Amino acid sequence: MVLLAVVIFGAIPADAQSSSGATPSPPNYAAVFLGTTVAYRPHGGEHEGWQHDATALVGLGRFVRPTLALELDLGPTWVRGDYASFGLVPGLVWTFHPNVYAAARFVVPLDPEANFVLFPGLGLSYAMKSGLIPILEVNGSSAVGRGQPDLGIAVTVGLLVPF
């Protein structure tokens, strides 16, 4: 994990200017997120709806191109108030409009057991005059690491702080 952070934040230079020649945004950002699964269907099962879960994540991101960022988030998930898991969420974020982005995220639960979850999403963001950037993201999810893919839809709110 430390090696991945060094690669993301030290070895990959951010572009000095955007394609329009304007002063670029800061290349790094800190992120805090809170998400929940609003719909879920287990492998071979019936639709179960909201999972009464909450995931709190903190992370760091770095723009490696004017519209492309690498991100690494981590945090716990609770279900009905009880601890359920802890995971890492590496991702690639492409900002294709000033207020809209696509994210290729992958959830890697580490506790209580390792797995691999595809977690692509679309998000809305708004850069406030203060520099803070609130986001709203909707993701599809499918745990594919154990050979029995499921299907979920998650909604996440968050705040990015460029630096």
N, C-alpha and C positions, 0 to 999 in steps of 0.2 A: 504494500500500500504506500509506504514511504517513497519507494522508487517511482511509482506512478505519479505521485504528487510532484516529485522532482522533475520528471519528464514534462508534465503539464505546465508547471510554473517556472521552470528554469531553462529548459533546453529548447523550447519552441518560441521563437520571437514573434510578437504580434506585429502586424503590418504597421508601418509608420503613418500611412495616410489611407483614407478610404478612396474608392474609385472616383468620387466626385472632387477630390482634392480638399475636402473640408477637414477640419481638425477631428481626429478620431475620438471615439469614446475611450475611457480608460480600458486597458486590456484585461484587467482582472475584475472579478466580482465575488462577493460573499453572498450566500443564499440561505434562506430559511423557508421551509415549506411545511404545510399541514395538509394531509390528504386522507381520503376515505374511499372505500370500494362501494359504489352505489348500485352495482348490479353484478351478479356472479352466477356462473353455471359450472359445477364441478364436472370432471371427466365422466361421461356416461350418466350424468344426473340431470335433475330438473333445475330450472331457474330458481335461484334462492333470494334475489333482491339484495338490499343493503346488508352489509356484513357486520354492522355495529363496530367497525374498526376505526382506528386513527393512527396515522403514521406521522411522526415528527422527524424532519430531516434538516440537517445543516450541511452546507457544502461550499465548495470553491469552484469557480469557473475561470477560464482564460480564453479570450478571443485569439484564435490562431490565424484568422483572416477577418476582414471587416464584418462578415456576416456568419462566421462559423466559429463556434466555441466548443471546447472540451470541458466537461464538468464531472465532478466526483462528489456525491452526497452520501451521507450515512446517517442511520438513526434507527430507533426502535418502532415497533408496531404493537399496539394494544388492541385487544378484542374484548368488548364489554367491560373495559376497565382493567383487564388482566394482561400482563405482559405476554406477548405471543412470539415475537421474533426480533432479530436485529439483522440489518442488512446493509450492503454497499450498493450504490446506484451510480455506476459510470454512465456517461451519456455524451452524445454529440448533438449540439443544438444549432439549427440553421435558421437564421432570421431572414425570411424572404420578403418581408414588408416591415416598415418601422414598428408596427404594432402586432404582427403575427409571426409565429415561429413554428417549426416542426422539430420534434425531439426524437432521437433514436436512443432510448434508454434501455438499460438492462438491469434488473434487480437481481442481486446475488445474496439471497438469505444465507447467513452464516450460522445462526443459532435459531432454533434447536437443531436443524439439519441443513446441510448445503443443498442448494437447488439453483436453477437458472430460469429467470422469468423475462420473456420479451415484454417490453413496456413502451411501445411507440406512442407518441402523443402530438397533439396540436395545442398551441397556447396563444393567449392574448396577453400583451404587455402594454404598459403606458409609462413613458419616462416623465416623471414629475420634475418641476423646476428645481426641487430640492436635490435632485440626483437619484432619489430612490425610485425603484421600478417595481410596482406591484404586478403580479402575474396571476392568471387563471389558466389552468391546463387540464385537458381531458385526455386520458390514456386508455388504450386497450391493454389487456394483460393476458398472458398465457404462460403458465409454468410448464416448460418443456424439458427441464433437466432430468426428470425421472421417467420420461416416456409415457406419461398420461396427461396430455395437455388439457387444461381447463380454459375458461374464458371469463374475463372480468372487465368491468369499466370502472375507472377511478377518476375522481375529481380532486384537484390539488389547487390550493391557493398559496401564494408565497410572496416573498419580498427579496429583491436583488439589491445589493449595495455595491455599486462600482468603486474600485480603488485603483 
